[in-house]
Amino acid sequence: MPYRVCFVCTGNICRSPMAESVFRARVETAGLGGRVEVDSAGTDGWHEGDGADPRTVSVLVAAGYRGDHEAQRFRASWFHRLDLVIALDTGHLRALRRLAPTPAAAAKVRLLRSYDPAAGSDLDVPDPYYGGLDGFEECLEMVEAASEGLLDAVREAVEGQAV
């Protein structure tokens, strides 16, 4: 059974699809593509069915990542099938833990930047939606920095699974 990771932000059109795309590329490069599934969702359903924000797509494609995406809303029923739920900021972390049906499900929720040792105590990825392209570029830098540590943690978990 694959190890499943889902990235979550508010609307699933900026930060979480960016994290999904970057992490999926890291997983493929690491040779874990068949053993790790990567997805993303939003805490709210405002943009369900929409593609990623054009600025997200622009920044991803310019950096060599895929920009295809369709927004969806995170559902509490997903917890049972997910191994790790990655929140992009503390508001998402709180919302997801409240949504979790059990303490074990709530324990699956982590902040993305907690995997970046250089992040210090500021673990939120700021929402770039209301700003310019530079905010999306900054978001990508934060996502890329945290993705390395997250990949190490996921690789360790996958290697610890019975084959």
Chimera marker file (.cmm) of the C-alpha trace (Angstrom):
<marker_set name="trace">
<marker id="1" x="0.000" y="0.000" z="0.000" r="1" g="1" b="0" radius="0.5"/>
<marker id="2" x="1.468" y="3.406" z="-0.898" r="1" g="1" b="0" radius="0.5"/>
<marker id="3" x="2.319" y="6.023" z="1.691" r="1" g="1" b="0" radius="0.5"/>
<marker id="4" x="-0.122" y="8.906" z="1.199" r="1" g="1" b="0" radius="0.5"/>
<marker id="5" x="0.626" y="12.602" z="1.781" r="1" g="1" b="0" radius="0.5"/>
<marker id="6" x="-1.891" y="15.445" z="1.351" r="1" g="1" b="0" radius="0.5"/>
<marker id="7" x="-0.961" y="19.141" z="1.465" r="1" g="1" b="0" radius="0.5"/>
<marker id="8" x="-3.658" y="21.519" z="2.714" r="1" g="1" b="0" radius="0.5"/>
<marker id="9" x="-4.127" y="25.294" z="2.521" r="1" g="1" b="0" radius="0.5"/>
<marker id="10" x="-7.306" y="27.385" z="2.443" r="1" g="1" b="0" radius="0.5"/>
<marker id="11" x="-8.577" y="27.309" z="-1.136" r="1" g="1" b="0" radius="0.5"/>
<marker id="12" x="-6.256" y="24.750" z="-2.741" r="1" g="1" b="0" radius="0.5"/>
<marker id="13" x="-5.200" y="27.107" z="-5.544" r="1" g="1" b="0" radius="0.5"/>
<marker id="14" x="-1.910" y="28.631" z="-4.297" r="1" g="1" b="0" radius="0.5"/>
<marker id="15" x="0.200" y="27.094" z="-1.542" r="1" g="1" b="0" radius="0.5"/>
<marker id="16" x="-1.003" y="23.494" z="-1.375" r="1" g="1" b="0" radius="0.5"/>
<marker id="17" x="-0.908" y="22.807" z="-5.134" r="1" g="1" b="0" radius="0.5"/>
<marker id="18" x="2.564" y="24.337" z="-5.169" r="1" g="1" b="0" radius="0.5"/>
<marker id="19" x="3.659" y="22.027" z="-2.352" r="1" g="1" b="0" radius="0.5"/>
<marker id="20" x="2.008" y="19.065" z="-4.078" r="1" g="1" b="0" radius="0.5"/>
<marker id="21" x="3.840" y="19.721" z="-7.344" r="1" g="1" b="0" radius="0.5"/>
<marker id="22" x="7.232" y="20.283" z="-5.711" r="1" g="1" b="0" radius="0.5"/>
<marker id="23" x="6.953" y="17.284" z="-3.419" r="1" g="1" b="0" radius="0.5"/>
<marker id="24" x="5.705" y="14.989" z="-6.177" r="1" g="1" b="0" radius="0.5"/>
<marker id="25" x="8.796" y="15.939" z="-8.216" r="1" g="1" b="0" radius="0.5"/>
<marker id="26" x="11.042" y="15.193" z="-5.192" r="1" g="1" b="0" radius="0.5"/>
<marker id="27" x="9.340" y="11.822" z="-4.699" r="1" g="1" b="0" radius="0.5"/>
<marker id="28" x="9.839" y="10.904" z="-8.372" r="1" g="1" b="0" radius="0.5"/>
<marker id="29" x="13.484" y="12.002" z="-8.365" r="1" g="1" b="0" radius="0.5"/>
<marker id="30" x="14.079" y="9.910" z="-5.222" r="1" g="1" b="0" radius="0.5"/>
<marker id="31" x="12.669" y="6.832" z="-6.962" r="1" g="1" b="0" radius="0.5"/>
<marker id="32" x="9.694" y="6.608" z="-4.602" r="1" g="1" b="0" radius="0.5"/>
<marker id="33" x="6.998" y="7.335" z="-7.186" r="1" g="1" b="0" radius="0.5"/>
<marker id="34" x="5.378" y="3.928" z="-6.939" r="1" g="1" b="0" radius="0.5"/>
<marker id="35" x="5.480" y="3.921" z="-3.153" r="1" g="1" b="0" radius="0.5"/>
<marker id="36" x="4.312" y="7.467" z="-2.290" r="1" g="1" b="0" radius="0.5"/>
<marker id="37" x="1.116" y="9.213" z="-3.424" r="1" g="1" b="0" radius="0.5"/>
<marker id="38" x="0.907" y="13.008" z="-3.226" r="1" g="1" b="0" radius="0.5"/>
<marker id="39" x="-2.251" y="15.111" z="-3.287" r="1" g="1" b="0" radius="0.5"/>
<marker id="40" x="-3.550" y="18.465" z="-2.040" r="1" g="1" b="0" radius="0.5"/>
<marker id="41" x="-6.797" y="20.024" z="-0.865" r="1" g="1" b="0" radius="0.5"/>
<marker id="42" x="-8.269" y="23.120" z="0.758" r="1" g="1" b="0" radius="0.5"/>
<marker id="43" x="-9.910" y="23.617" z="4.133" r="1" g="1" b="0" radius="0.5"/>
<marker id="44" x="-12.667" y="25.497" z="2.297" r="1" g="1" b="0" radius="0.5"/>
<marker id="45" x="-14.470" y="24.609" z="-0.907" r="1" g="1" b="0" radius="0.5"/>
<marker id="46" x="-14.526" y="28.042" z="-2.570" r="1" g="1" b="0" radius="0.5"/>
<marker id="47" x="-12.446" y="26.950" z="-5.547" r="1" g="1" b="0" radius="0.5"/>
<marker id="48" x="-13.444" y="23.294" z="-5.954" r="1" g="1" b="0" radius="0.5"/>
<marker id="49" x="-12.952" y="22.249" z="-9.556" r="1" g="1" b="0" radius="0.5"/>
<marker id="50" x="-10.806" y="25.282" z="-10.424" r="1" g="1" b="0" radius="0.5"/>
<marker id="51" x="-7.244" y="25.113" z="-11.624" r="1" g="1" b="0" radius="0.5"/>
<marker id="52" x="-4.376" y="26.593" z="-9.645" r="1" g="1" b="0" radius="0.5"/>
<marker id="53" x="-3.988" y="30.372" z="-9.523" r="1" g="1" b="0" radius="0.5"/>
<marker id="54" x="-2.211" y="31.472" z="-12.744" r="1" g="1" b="0" radius="0.5"/>
<marker id="55" x="0.605" y="32.960" z="-10.650" r="1" g="1" b="0" radius="0.5"/>
<marker id="56" x="1.130" y="29.600" z="-8.965" r="1" g="1" b="0" radius="0.5"/>
<marker id="57" x="1.264" y="27.897" z="-12.343" r="1" g="1" b="0" radius="0.5"/>
<marker id="58" x="3.655" y="30.530" z="-13.703" r="1" g="1" b="0" radius="0.5"/>
<marker id="59" x="6.089" y="30.180" z="-10.817" r="1" g="1" b="0" radius="0.5"/>
<marker id="60" x="5.940" y="26.376" z="-10.877" r="1" g="1" b="0" radius="0.5"/>
<marker id="61" x="6.468" y="26.079" z="-14.620" r="1" g="1" b="0" radius="0.5"/>
<marker id="62" x="9.325" y="28.621" z="-14.573" r="1" g="1" b="0" radius="0.5"/>
<marker id="63" x="11.040" y="26.464" z="-11.941" r="1" g="1" b="0" radius="0.5"/>
<marker id="64" x="10.544" y="23.257" z="-13.951" r="1" g="1" b="0" radius="0.5"/>
<marker id="65" x="7.554" y="21.808" z="-12.098" r="1" g="1" b="0" radius="0.5"/>
<marker id="66" x="4.159" y="20.737" z="-13.379" r="1" g="1" b="0" radius="0.5"/>
<marker id="67" x="1.365" y="23.282" z="-13.081" r="1" g="1" b="0" radius="0.5"/>
<marker id="68" x="-1.700" y="21.129" z="-13.760" r="1" g="1" b="0" radius="0.5"/>
<marker id="69" x="-4.148" y="20.989" z="-10.853" r="1" g="1" b="0" radius="0.5"/>
<marker id="70" x="-7.821" y="20.796" z="-9.898" r="1" g="1" b="0" radius="0.5"/>
<marker id="71" x="-8.845" y="22.205" z="-6.525" r="1" g="1" b="0" radius="0.5"/>
<marker id="72" x="-10.743" y="20.077" z="-4.038" r="1" g="1" b="0" radius="0.5"/>
<marker id="73" x="-11.929" y="20.401" z="-0.454" r="1" g="1" b="0" radius="0.5"/>
<marker id="74" x="-10.399" y="18.273" z="2.302" r="1" g="1" b="0" radius="0.5"/>
<marker id="75" x="-12.868" y="15.861" z="3.892" r="1" g="1" b="0" radius="0.5"/>
<marker id="76" x="-12.679" y="14.354" z="7.394" r="1" g="1" b="0" radius="0.5"/>
<marker id="77" x="-13.344" y="10.934" z="5.843" r="1" g="1" b="0" radius="0.5"/>
<marker id="78" x="-9.927" y="11.121" z="4.135" r="1" g="1" b="0" radius="0.5"/>
<marker id="79" x="-7.992" y="10.798" z="7.387" r="1" g="1" b="0" radius="0.5"/>
<marker id="80" x="-8.306" y="7.015" z="7.438" r="1" g="1" b="0" radius="0.5"/>
<marker id="81" x="-6.523" y="6.652" z="4.090" r="1" g="1" b="0" radius="0.5"/>
<marker id="82" x="-3.819" y="9.285" z="4.616" r="1" g="1" b="0" radius="0.5"/>
<marker id="83" x="-0.512" y="8.758" z="6.387" r="1" g="1" b="0" radius="0.5"/>
<marker id="84" x="0.451" y="12.417" z="6.633" r="1" g="1" b="0" radius="0.5"/>
<marker id="85" x="-1.555" y="15.639" z="6.298" r="1" g="1" b="0" radius="0.5"/>
<marker id="86" x="0.658" y="18.675" z="5.744" r="1" g="1" b="0" radius="0.5"/>
<marker id="87" x="-0.772" y="22.069" z="6.732" r="1" g="1" b="0" radius="0.5"/>
<marker id="88" x="0.708" y="25.185" z="5.150" r="1" g="1" b="0" radius="0.5"/>
<marker id="89" x="0.045" y="27.451" z="8.150" r="1" g="1" b="0" radius="0.5"/>
<marker id="90" x="-1.074" y="27.275" z="11.777" r="1" g="1" b="0" radius="0.5"/>
<marker id="91" x="-4.668" y="28.195" z="10.872" r="1" g="1" b="0" radius="0.5"/>
<marker id="92" x="-4.859" y="25.151" z="8.603" r="1" g="1" b="0" radius="0.5"/>
<marker id="93" x="-3.212" y="23.038" z="11.297" r="1" g="1" b="0" radius="0.5"/>
<marker id="94" x="-5.899" y="24.002" z="13.832" r="1" g="1" b="0" radius="0.5"/>
<marker id="95" x="-8.737" y="23.523" z="11.327" r="1" g="1" b="0" radius="0.5"/>
<marker id="96" x="-7.495" y="20.085" z="10.312" r="1" g="1" b="0" radius="0.5"/>
<marker id="97" x="-6.975" y="18.912" z="13.878" r="1" g="1" b="0" radius="0.5"/>
<marker id="98" x="-10.530" y="20.050" z="14.740" r="1" g="1" b="0" radius="0.5"/>
<marker id="99" x="-11.820" y="18.140" z="11.719" r="1" g="1" b="0" radius="0.5"/>
<marker id="100" x="-9.952" y="14.960" z="12.656" r="1" g="1" b="0" radius="0.5"/>
<marker id="101" x="-12.345" y="12.258" z="13.884" r="1" g="1" b="0" radius="0.5"/>
<marker id="102" x="-9.852" y="10.749" z="16.365" r="1" g="1" b="0" radius="0.5"/>
<marker id="103" x="-6.699" y="11.759" z="18.242" r="1" g="1" b="0" radius="0.5"/>
<marker id="104" x="-4.733" y="9.386" z="16.000" r="1" g="1" b="0" radius="0.5"/>
<marker id="105" x="-6.033" y="11.203" z="12.932" r="1" g="1" b="0" radius="0.5"/>
<marker id="106" x="-5.159" y="14.591" z="14.444" r="1" g="1" b="0" radius="0.5"/>
<marker id="107" x="-1.617" y="13.323" z="15.081" r="1" g="1" b="0" radius="0.5"/>
<marker id="108" x="-1.146" y="12.889" z="11.311" r="1" g="1" b="0" radius="0.5"/>
<marker id="109" x="-1.320" y="16.678" z="10.803" r="1" g="1" b="0" radius="0.5"/>
<marker id="110" x="2.001" y="18.532" z="10.630" r="1" g="1" b="0" radius="0.5"/>
<marker id="111" x="3.183" y="21.958" z="9.473" r="1" g="1" b="0" radius="0.5"/>
<marker id="112" x="5.226" y="21.908" z="6.264" r="1" g="1" b="0" radius="0.5"/>
<marker id="113" x="7.918" y="24.277" z="7.514" r="1" g="1" b="0" radius="0.5"/>
<marker id="114" x="8.508" y="22.099" z="10.579" r="1" g="1" b="0" radius="0.5"/>
<marker id="115" x="10.580" y="20.011" z="8.150" r="1" g="1" b="0" radius="0.5"/>
<marker id="116" x="12.889" y="22.967" z="7.403" r="1" g="1" b="0" radius="0.5"/>
<marker id="117" x="15.516" y="23.391" z="10.150" r="1" g="1" b="0" radius="0.5"/>
<marker id="118" x="16.271" y="26.922" z="8.903" r="1" g="1" b="0" radius="0.5"/>
<marker id="119" x="12.636" y="28.029" z="9.428" r="1" g="1" b="0" radius="0.5"/>
<marker id="120" x="13.154" y="28.683" z="13.129" r="1" g="1" b="0" radius="0.5"/>
<marker id="121" x="9.936" y="29.445" z="14.979" r="1" g="1" b="0" radius="0.5"/>
<marker id="122" x="8.118" y="30.985" z="11.981" r="1" g="1" b="0" radius="0.5"/>
<marker id="123" x="6.444" y="27.899" z="10.553" r="1" g="1" b="0" radius="0.5"/>
<marker id="124" x="3.738" y="29.523" z="8.412" r="1" g="1" b="0" radius="0.5"/>
<marker id="125" x="3.978" y="29.730" z="4.641" r="1" g="1" b="0" radius="0.5"/>
<marker id="126" x="2.403" y="33.161" z="4.008" r="1" g="1" b="0" radius="0.5"/>
<marker id="127" x="-0.621" y="33.287" z="1.711" r="1" g="1" b="0" radius="0.5"/>
<marker id="128" x="0.547" y="34.935" z="-1.537" r="1" g="1" b="0" radius="0.5"/>
<marker id="129" x="-2.962" y="35.303" z="-3.009" r="1" g="1" b="0" radius="0.5"/>
<marker id="130" x="-3.474" y="39.017" z="-2.324" r="1" g="1" b="0" radius="0.5"/>
<marker id="131" x="0.028" y="40.066" z="-3.325" r="1" g="1" b="0" radius="0.5"/>
<marker id="132" x="2.245" y="40.074" z="-6.361" r="1" g="1" b="0" radius="0.5"/>
<marker id="133" x="4.302" y="37.427" z="-8.092" r="1" g="1" b="0" radius="0.5"/>
<marker id="134" x="7.145" y="37.913" z="-5.600" r="1" g="1" b="0" radius="0.5"/>
<marker id="135" x="4.958" y="36.384" z="-2.868" r="1" g="1" b="0" radius="0.5"/>
<marker id="136" x="4.475" y="33.267" z="-4.981" r="1" g="1" b="0" radius="0.5"/>
<marker id="137" x="8.214" y="33.059" z="-5.597" r="1" g="1" b="0" radius="0.5"/>
<marker id="138" x="8.852" y="33.357" z="-1.841" r="1" g="1" b="0" radius="0.5"/>
<marker id="139" x="6.258" y="30.651" z="-1.236" r="1" g="1" b="0" radius="0.5"/>
<marker id="140" x="8.047" y="28.354" z="-3.690" r="1" g="1" b="0" radius="0.5"/>
<marker id="141" x="11.378" y="28.930" z="-1.914" r="1" g="1" b="0" radius="0.5"/>
<marker id="142" x="9.813" y="27.978" z="1.442" r="1" g="1" b="0" radius="0.5"/>
<marker id="143" x="8.131" y="24.915" z="-0.039" r="1" g="1" b="0" radius="0.5"/>
<marker id="144" x="11.336" y="23.738" z="-1.700" r="1" g="1" b="0" radius="0.5"/>
<marker id="145" x="13.367" y="24.216" z="1.495" r="1" g="1" b="0" radius="0.5"/>
<marker id="146" x="10.904" y="22.212" z="3.590" r="1" g="1" b="0" radius="0.5"/>
<marker id="147" x="10.431" y="19.505" z="0.964" r="1" g="1" b="0" radius="0.5"/>
<marker id="148" x="13.913" y="18.105" z="1.502" r="1" g="1" b="0" radius="0.5"/>
<marker id="149" x="13.312" y="17.386" z="5.194" r="1" g="1" b="0" radius="0.5"/>
<marker id="150" x="9.827" y="16.098" z="4.473" r="1" g="1" b="0" radius="0.5"/>
<marker id="151" x="11.217" y="13.754" z="1.834" r="1" g="1" b="0" radius="0.5"/>
<marker id="152" x="13.708" y="12.385" z="4.378" r="1" g="1" b="0" radius="0.5"/>
<marker id="153" x="10.877" y="11.740" z="6.863" r="1" g="1" b="0" radius="0.5"/>
<marker id="154" x="8.653" y="10.104" z="4.237" r="1" g="1" b="0" radius="0.5"/>
<marker id="155" x="11.528" y="7.988" z="2.899" r="1" g="1" b="0" radius="0.5"/>
<marker id="156" x="12.217" y="6.752" z="6.433" r="1" g="1" b="0" radius="0.5"/>
<marker id="157" x="8.530" y="5.907" z="6.950" r="1" g="1" b="0" radius="0.5"/>
<marker id="158" x="8.291" y="4.132" z="3.579" r="1" g="1" b="0" radius="0.5"/>
<marker id="159" x="11.444" y="2.127" z="4.174" r="1" g="1" b="0" radius="0.5"/>
<marker id="160" x="10.027" y="1.125" z="7.573" r="1" g="1" b="0" radius="0.5"/>
<marker id="161" x="6.836" y="-0.269" z="6.013" r="1" g="1" b="0" radius="0.5"/>
<marker id="162" x="6.608" y="-3.992" z="5.416" r="1" g="1" b="0" radius="0.5"/>
<marker id="163" x="6.898" y="-4.788" z="1.726" r="1" g="1" b="0" radius="0.5"/>
<link id1="1" id2="2" r="1" g="1" b="0" radius="0.2"/>
<link id1="2" id2="3" r="1" g="1" b="0" radius="0.2"/>
<link id1="3" id2="4" r="1" g="1" b="0" radius="0.2"/>
<link id1="4" id2="5" r="1" g="1" b="0" radius="0.2"/>
<link id1="5" id2="6" r="1" g="1" b="0" radius="0.2"/>
<link id1="6" id2="7" r="1" g="1" b="0" radius="0.2"/>
<link id1="7" id2="8" r="1" g="1" b="0" radius="0.2"/>
<link id1="8" id2="9" r="1" g="1" b="0" radius="0.2"/>
<link id1="9" id2="10" r="1" g="1" b="0" radius="0.2"/>
<link id1="10" id2="11" r="1" g="1" b="0" radius="0.2"/>
<link id1="11" id2="12" r="1" g="1" b="0" radius="0.2"/>
<link id1="12" id2="13" r="1" g="1" b="0" radius="0.2"/>
<link id1="13" id2="14" r="1" g="1" b="0" radius="0.2"/>
<link id1="14" id2="15" r="1" g="1" b="0" radius="0.2"/>
<link id1="15" id2="16" r="1" g="1" b="0" radius="0.2"/>
<link id1="16" id2="17" r="1" g="1" b="0" radius="0.2"/>
<link id1="17" id2="18" r="1" g="1" b="0" radius="0.2"/>
<link id1="18" id2="19" r="1" g="1" b="0" radius="0.2"/>
<link id1="19" id2="20" r="1" g="1" b="0" radius="0.2"/>
<link id1="20" id2="21" r="1" g="1" b="0" radius="0.2"/>
<link id1="21" id2="22" r="1" g="1" b="0" radius="0.2"/>
<link id1="22" id2="23" r="1" g="1" b="0" radius="0.2"/>
<link id1="23" id2="24" r="1" g="1" b="0" radius="0.2"/>
<link id1="24" id2="25" r="1" g="1" b="0" radius="0.2"/>
<link id1="25" id2="26" r="1" g="1" b="0" radius="0.2"/>
<link id1="26" id2="27" r="1" g="1" b="0" radius="0.2"/>
<link id1="27" id2="28" r="1" g="1" b="0" radius="0.2"/>
<link id1="28" id2="29" r="1" g="1" b="0" radius="0.2"/>
<link id1="29" id2="30" r="1" g="1" b="0" radius="0.2"/>
<link id1="30" id2="31" r="1" g="1" b="0" radius="0.2"/>
<link id1="31" id2="32" r="1" g="1" b="0" radius="0.2"/>
<link id1="32" id2="33" r="1" g="1" b="0" radius="0.2"/>
<link id1="33" id2="34" r="1" g="1" b="0" radius="0.2"/>
<link id1="34" id2="35" r="1" g="1" b="0" radius="0.2"/>
<link id1="35" id2="36" r="1" g="1" b="0" radius="0.2"/>
<link id1="36" id2="37" r="1" g="1" b="0" radius="0.2"/>
<link id1="37" id2="38" r="1" g="1" b="0" radius="0.2"/>
<link id1="38" id2="39" r="1" g="1" b="0" radius="0.2"/>
<link id1="39" id2="40" r="1" g="1" b="0" radius="0.2"/>
<link id1="40" id2="41" r="1" g="1" b="0" radius="0.2"/>
<link id1="41" id2="42" r="1" g="1" b="0" radius="0.2"/>
<link id1="42" id2="43" r="1" g="1" b="0" radius="0.2"/>
<link id1="43" id2="44" r="1" g="1" b="0" radius="0.2"/>
<link id1="44" id2="45" r="1" g="1" b="0" radius="0.2"/>
<link id1="45" id2="46" r="1" g="1" b="0" radius="0.2"/>
<link id1="46" id2="47" r="1" g="1" b="0" radius="0.2"/>
<link id1="47" id2="48" r="1" g="1" b="0" radius="0.2"/>
<link id1="48" id2="49" r="1" g="1" b="0" radius="0.2"/>
<link id1="49" id2="50" r="1" g="1" b="0" radius="0.2"/>
<link id1="50" id2="51" r="1" g="1" b="0" radius="0.2"/>
<link id1="51" id2="52" r="1" g="1" b="0" radius="0.2"/>
<link id1="52" id2="53" r="1" g="1" b="0" radius="0.2"/>
<link id1="53" id2="54" r="1" g="1" b="0" radius="0.2"/>
<link id1="54" id2="55" r="1" g="1" b="0" radius="0.2"/>
<link id1="55" id2="56" r="1" g="1" b="0" radius="0.2"/>
<link id1="56" id2="57" r="1" g="1" b="0" radius="0.2"/>
<link id1="57" id2="58" r="1" g="1" b="0" radius="0.2"/>
<link id1="58" id2="59" r="1" g="1" b="0" radius="0.2"/>
<link id1="59" id2="60" r="1" g="1" b="0" radius="0.2"/>
<link id1="60" id2="61" r="1" g="1" b="0" radius="0.2"/>
<link id1="61" id2="62" r="1" g="1" b="0" radius="0.2"/>
<link id1="62" id2="63" r="1" g="1" b="0" radius="0.2"/>
<link id1="63" id2="64" r="1" g="1" b="0" radius="0.2"/>
<link id1="64" id2="65" r="1" g="1" b="0" radius="0.2"/>
<link id1="65" id2="66" r="1" g="1" b="0" radius="0.2"/>
<link id1="66" id2="67" r="1" g="1" b="0" radius="0.2"/>
<link id1="67" id2="68" r="1" g="1" b="0" radius="0.2"/>
<link id1="68" id2="69" r="1" g="1" b="0" radius="0.2"/>
<link id1="69" id2="70" r="1" g="1" b="0" radius="0.2"/>
<link id1="70" id2="71" r="1" g="1" b="0" radius="0.2"/>
<link id1="71" id2="72" r="1" g="1" b="0" radius="0.2"/>
<link id1="72" id2="73" r="1" g="1" b="0" radius="0.2"/>
<link id1="73" id2="74" r="1" g="1" b="0" radius="0.2"/>
<link id1="74" id2="75" r="1" g="1" b="0" radius="0.2"/>
<link id1="75" id2="76" r="1" g="1" b="0" radius="0.2"/>
<link id1="76" id2="77" r="1" g="1" b="0" radius="0.2"/>
<link id1="77" id2="78" r="1" g="1" b="0" radius="0.2"/>
<link id1="78" id2="79" r="1" g="1" b="0" radius="0.2"/>
<link id1="79" id2="80" r="1" g="1" b="0" radius="0.2"/>
<link id1="80" id2="81" r="1" g="1" b="0" radius="0.2"/>
<link id1="81" id2="82" r="1" g="1" b="0" radius="0.2"/>
<link id1="82" id2="83" r="1" g="1" b="0" radius="0.2"/>
<link id1="83" id2="84" r="1" g="1" b="0" radius="0.2"/>
<link id1="84" id2="85" r="1" g="1" b="0" radius="0.2"/>
<link id1="85" id2="86" r="1" g="1" b="0" radius="0.2"/>
<link id1="86" id2="87" r="1" g="1" b="0" radius="0.2"/>
<link id1="87" id2="88" r="1" g="1" b="0" radius="0.2"/>
<link id1="88" id2="89" r="1" g="1" b="0" radius="0.2"/>
<link id1="89" id2="90" r="1" g="1" b="0" radius="0.2"/>
<link id1="90" id2="91" r="1" g="1" b="0" radius="0.2"/>
<link id1="91" id2="92" r="1" g="1" b="0" radius="0.2"/>
<link id1="92" id2="93" r="1" g="1" b="0" radius="0.2"/>
<link id1="93" id2="94" r="1" g="1" b="0" radius="0.2"/>
<link id1="94" id2="95" r="1" g="1" b="0" radius="0.2"/>
<link id1="95" id2="96" r="1" g="1" b="0" radius="0.2"/>
<link id1="96" id2="97" r="1" g="1" b="0" radius="0.2"/>
<link id1="97" id2="98" r="1" g="1" b="0" radius="0.2"/>
<link id1="98" id2="99" r="1" g="1" b="0" radius="0.2"/>
<link id1="99" id2="100" r="1" g="1" b="0" radius="0.2"/>
<link id1="100" id2="101" r="1" g="1" b="0" radius="0.2"/>
<link id1="101" id2="102" r="1" g="1" b="0" radius="0.2"/>
<link id1="102" id2="103" r="1" g="1" b="0" radius="0.2"/>
<link id1="103" id2="104" r="1" g="1" b="0" radius="0.2"/>
<link id1="104" id2="105" r="1" g="1" b="0" radius="0.2"/>
<link id1="105" id2="106" r="1" g="1" b="0" radius="0.2"/>
<link id1="106" id2="107" r="1" g="1" b="0" radius="0.2"/>
<link id1="107" id2="108" r="1" g="1" b="0" radius="0.2"/>
<link id1="108" id2="109" r="1" g="1" b="0" radius="0.2"/>
<link id1="109" id2="110" r="1" g="1" b="0" radius="0.2"/>
<link id1="110" id2="111" r="1" g="1" b="0" radius="0.2"/>
<link id1="111" id2="112" r="1" g="1" b="0" radius="0.2"/>
<link id1="112" id2="113" r="1" g="1" b="0" radius="0.2"/>
<link id1="113" id2="114" r="1" g="1" b="0" radius="0.2"/>
<link id1="114" id2="115" r="1" g="1" b="0" radius="0.2"/>
<link id1="115" id2="116" r="1" g="1" b="0" radius="0.2"/>
<link id1="116" id2="117" r="1" g="1" b="0" radius="0.2"/>
<link id1="117" id2="118" r="1" g="1" b="0" radius="0.2"/>
<link id1="118" id2="119" r="1" g="1" b="0" radius="0.2"/>
<link id1="119" id2="120" r="1" g="1" b="0" radius="0.2"/>
<link id1="120" id2="121" r="1" g="1" b="0" radius="0.2"/>
<link id1="121" id2="122" r="1" g="1" b="0" radius="0.2"/>
<link id1="122" id2="123" r="1" g="1" b="0" radius="0.2"/>
<link id1="123" id2="124" r="1" g="1" b="0" radius="0.2"/>
<link id1="124" id2="125" r="1" g="1" b="0" radius="0.2"/>
<link id1="125" id2="126" r="1" g="1" b="0" radius="0.2"/>
<link id1="126" id2="127" r="1" g="1" b="0" radius="0.2"/>
<link id1="127" id2="128" r="1" g="1" b="0" radius="0.2"/>
<link id1="128" id2="129" r="1" g="1" b="0" radius="0.2"/>
<link id1="129" id2="130" r="1" g="1" b="0" radius="0.2"/>
<link id1="130" id2="131" r="1" g="1" b="0" radius="0.2"/>
<link id1="131" id2="132" r="1" g="1" b="0" radius="0.2"/>
<link id1="132" id2="133" r="1" g="1" b="0" radius="0.2"/>
<link id1="133" id2="134" r="1" g="1" b="0" radius="0.2"/>
<link id1="134" id2="135" r="1" g="1" b="0" radius="0.2"/>
<link id1="135" id2="136" r="1" g="1" b="0" radius="0.2"/>
<link id1="136" id2="137" r="1" g="1" b="0" radius="0.2"/>
<link id1="137" id2="138" r="1" g="1" b="0" radius="0.2"/>
<link id1="138" id2="139" r="1" g="1" b="0" radius="0.2"/>
<link id1="139" id2="140" r="1" g="1" b="0" radius="0.2"/>
<link id1="140" id2="141" r="1" g="1" b="0" radius="0.2"/>
<link id1="141" id2="142" r="1" g="1" b="0" radius="0.2"/>
<link id1="142" id2="143" r="1" g="1" b="0" radius="0.2"/>
<link id1="143" id2="144" r="1" g="1" b="0" radius="0.2"/>
<link id1="144" id2="145" r="1" g="1" b="0" radius="0.2"/>
<link id1="145" id2="146" r="1" g="1" b="0" radius="0.2"/>
<link id1="146" id2="147" r="1" g="1" b="0" radius="0.2"/>
<link id1="147" id2="148" r="1" g="1" b="0" radius="0.2"/>
<link id1="148" id2="149" r="1" g="1" b="0" radius="0.2"/>
<link id1="149" id2="150" r="1" g="1" b="0" radius="0.2"/>
<link id1="150" id2="151" r="1" g="1" b="0" radius="0.2"/>
<link id1="151" id2="152" r="1" g="1" b="0" radius="0.2"/>
<link id1="152" id2="153" r="1" g="1" b="0" radius="0.2"/>
<link id1="153" id2="154" r="1" g="1" b="0" radius="0.2"/>
<link id1="154" id2="155" r="1" g="1" b="0" radius="0.2"/>
<link id1="155" id2="156" r="1" g="1" b="0" radius="0.2"/>
<link id1="156" id2="157" r="1" g="1" b="0" radius="0.2"/>
<link id1="157" id2="158" r="1" g="1" b="0" radius="0.2"/>
<link id1="158" id2="159" r="1" g="1" b="0" radius="0.2"/>
<link id1="159" id2="160" r="1" g="1" b="0" radius="0.2"/>
<link id1="160" id2="161" r="1" g="1" b="0" radius="0.2"/>
<link id1="161" id2="162" r="1" g="1" b="0" radius="0.2"/>
<link id1="162" id2="163" r="1" g="1" b="0" radius="0.2"/>
</marker_set>
